[in-house]
Amino acid sequence: MALFAQQPLEFEPSSRWRYSNPGIAVLGRIIEVVSGQPYEKFQQERIFKLLGMKDSFFFPPVDKLGRIAMVYRLEKGKLVRAGGDILGGDPALYRKGAKFPAPEFGLYSTASDLAAFYQMALNGGTYKGARLLSRASVEVMTALHTGALEPAAFTPGVGYGLAWTVVRAALGTLQLQSIGAYGHGGARDESNAFKQMAAAAIVD
């Protein structure tokens, strides 16, 4: 966090948009300071456990490694295994020896686990009778905060809420999402071409 704080602004706030991994890392550290817990422990106790997300980890246990999908990138029309030059390093090493949970990229999960998280958001912060977030928090997170700024996401017609993409205009519906739909598209580069075709995820 000290290193991030020393970096100059790349542009004035609200004048342009750029995806910010350091911003999510800082948010993770804020959670640690406020909760008094390591980030991964807070997530386990306050989110994963309540949602029944039994296959979601920042540091995957050894007995889960065989279920983790590798990361691929598209090169000249073919899928090629990603190496150590991607965020998080060589996916085949499973971030071995890492101490930083990497809130901005380090989660291993499954489709079914994430479906529970998304259902909680669609329910306004509750899941199977347990409340994780207030309805007001979910509404603020999923509201459009980038206005008419363009580009304000990797896809035209889409902007950002608080860590969620939000479809804001007709052009953004070309991916078969309605205006107001929110989510996160996964790993891609700033030229809008998918590079990491399969994020490191535990296969259901």
N, C-alpha and C positions, 0 to 999 in steps of 0.2 A: 504494500500500500504506500510505503514511503517513496518508492521509486515512481509509482504512478503519479503521486502528488507533485513530483518535480518536473513532469512533462508539461510543456507549453500547450495551450489550446491550439487545435488545428484550425478552428474557425469559431466565430461567435455563436453561442447557443441560440437555437431556433433559426439560424440562417441557412444551415445545411443539415443533412442527415448522414450518419455513418454508423454501421453496426459496431457495438462496443463490447468486446470480451472483457476488457479491464473494468468496465462499469459493473458487470455481473460479478466479477471477482471481488470488487469493493463491497457490493451488496452482501456477498457471502461473509466477508469479514465483519460487517456491521451486525449481521445476525449472531456471529460468535461473541462479539463484545456485549451486545444487549442481553443475550441469553446466558452468557457465561459458560457455554458449551462449545466443543468442537463442532464445526458446521455439519459434518457427516452424522454426528450423534444427534444433533437437533433435528435433522431431517428424518432420521430413523424413528425417533420418539414422537415427533409432532406431525409427521406426514405419512411415512411409509407404514408404520405400525397401525395407525388408525384407518388407513385405506386398504390394509391387507396386501401391501406391495411387498411380497416375500422374495421377489427376485430383482430388487433394485438396490444397488450398492455403488459407492464411490471407490471402494477398495474391494474388488470381488474376491470372495473366498476361493480357495484352491479347488474345492469340489464343484464350483460353477464354471471354471475356466473352459471346460470342454464344450460348453453350450454357447460360448460367446462368438458371434459372427465376426469375420474379419472386415476390414474397410477396403473398398475398392475405388479406383478413380477411372474416369473415362479418358483414354488416350487413343487418338486416331480410330475412333469407333469401336474400340475394344476395352473390356474391363481388365484392369491391371491392379494387382495387389499393391496397396499403399505401403510405403516404407517409413523410415524414421523422420521424414521431412514434414509430416503433417502434425497438426495440433495434438499434443499428447504423446507424440513419438510413435515408434513402431507398434501397431496394434497387437502384434503377436507377443509382445512382452507384457501386455496388460498393465502398463504403468508400474511395473515391478520396482519396488523400492521407493515409490513416491510417498511423500508425507503430506503434500498439498492436495486437498480433496478436489480442487479445480471446479468450483461451482459453475463456471462458464462452459465447461465441456466434459467433466469427468464422470457423469452418471452412466452406469450400466443399468439397463432395464429391459422390460419385455413389453410387447404390445398390450397384453392383458393388464399388466400393472399400470401402464400409462393410461389405459382406458378408464381405470378407476379414478385416476387423478383428473382426467378430463370430465368425467361424469360429475365429480365433485364441483368443478367449476360451472358446469351446466346447471347444477342444482342450486347455484347461488352460494356455494361454500359448505354444503353438507353432503355426507355420504353415509347411507345406511344408519341414519339417526344421529351420527356424530357431526358436530360442527367444527370445521377446521379454520374457516375464514368467515368474516361477516359478509353479508350480501353486499354491503357498501364497498368493501374492499375488492370483491370480485368485479363489481361494476366499474370501479376506478381503474383496475388493472386492464380490463377489456375494452375500455372506451378509447376512442381515437385521440391521441395526444399530439400528433404531428400535423394536424390540420390539412391544408391543401399543399403542403410542401411536397415537391416532386423532384427527384425520387426520394421516397421516405421508407423504402424497403427494397428488397432485391427484385420484386415483381411490380410492374406498373399498375397503378390503381389500388395499391395496398399501402397502408401506413402502419404506425406502431402505437400500441398502448404501452403498458408497463411490462416489458419483456414478451408481449404477445404481438403477433402481426394482426392487423385488422383490415378487412376488405372495406375500402371506402368509396369506390367508384366502379362503374360498369366494366371498365377495362380489367379490373381485378377479379371479375367473375369468370374469366376465361378458363380458370382452373376448376370450374364447376363448384364455386363457393358463392354464397349469397352475400350481398352487401351487409356488413355488420358481423360476418363470420370472423372468428378469431382462432389463432393457433400458432404453430411454429413450423416452418418448412424444413428444418434440419440443416445439415452442413452443405454449404455451397460457397463459391468464391464471389468476389465483387463484380465480376463480369457477367454474373447471372447464369453461368454454365455450371451444372452440377459436377463437382469434382469428387466428392466423397459419396459414392453411390450407395453405400450401405454403412451407416454410422455403426460404430462398435456397440452392438446390442446383444443381450442374451436372447437366444432364439427360443421361442415358446415350444 
